[in-house]
């Protein structure tokens, strides 16, 4: 049964832990260049903007180093986890990050509501359908493997959209599954690629910030798509490099993301971007520490409880911050009675809290 044989040992020590004097810096702080198509556009408007981004990066060296360090620490913290615990932690962080980014777009969405839709397949009203649909897409994107953005098709795949050369192409589509995808004009995708191509010598975080700003185009409501593209740019690694723990770059945690990519100058935009990246990475790492502390508390409770399934339920709560009894029973393979007994025990121990106050259709959330 999933989770029954999961160890309850604490997270392995990290080279970034405060009680360690020093540890080797990960190459991610300034990684070897990723293989990219060469760009000959160093003049004209594109070259001028590229020079402006280089100037902005040069003036923000300290902020860039601090943001890169925060992301590297988060990446390393996730990398030392086992595959199942890492997947659960990423899902937990993704729920929080996507919900905050949706708020930055101007729509209110709590992580618990997104969890109910994505994990429990809860219903949605007509008013919520568009917002929840975009949020659910982002959540799937945040959990998916990263891929290089080296073509217009790759951009469309990253954004979950269909690539069209011109509006007339839409009338020729016969695949109903593809028709349901929003169109993405090839010119726009190609223009974005051309705009970031001259920035290949900059730090990945700078390129990500530039890509975020360019895709957003000064429109404050475009956050999720820009964040998806920025994650692929920021977390790109050299050919043959070992994959890291992160599958997305947190942006919405720690501080409001409403001003990301907006500002009177590229230096102002990059400064806000790096501040948001650093704050979000630090907030995500603190959340991971809190989840591990919760897991240690849960282990003490589990030692005092007999029977099967308690460890599986604890692991499930780490990945899903909100659960109902039916979903918990299905995911763990336990009986309904055993699941209700365990949920009551977790609540009595202060590990979880029932949210609704109702006698039926109840949901519990983790108290980390």
Secondary structure as UniProt FT lines:
FT   TURN            2..5
FT   TURN            15..16
FT   TURN            18..19
FT   HELIX           27..30
FT   HELIX           44..59
FT   HELIX           61..79
FT   HELIX           83..104
FT   TURN            105..106
FT   HELIX           111..120
FT   HELIX           126..143
FT   HELIX           152..159
FT   STRAND          162..164
FT   HELIX           167..172
FT   HELIX           176..179
FT   STRAND          183..185
FT   HELIX           186..197
FT   TURN            198..201
FT   HELIX           204..216
FT   TURN            217..218
FT   TURN            220..221
FT   HELIX           224..234
FT   TURN            239..240
FT   TURN            258..261
FT   HELIX           266..303
FT   HELIX           310..319
FT   STRAND          322..324
FT   HELIX           325..332
FT   HELIX           336..348
FT   TURN            349..350
FT   STRAND          352..354
FT   STRAND          363..366
//
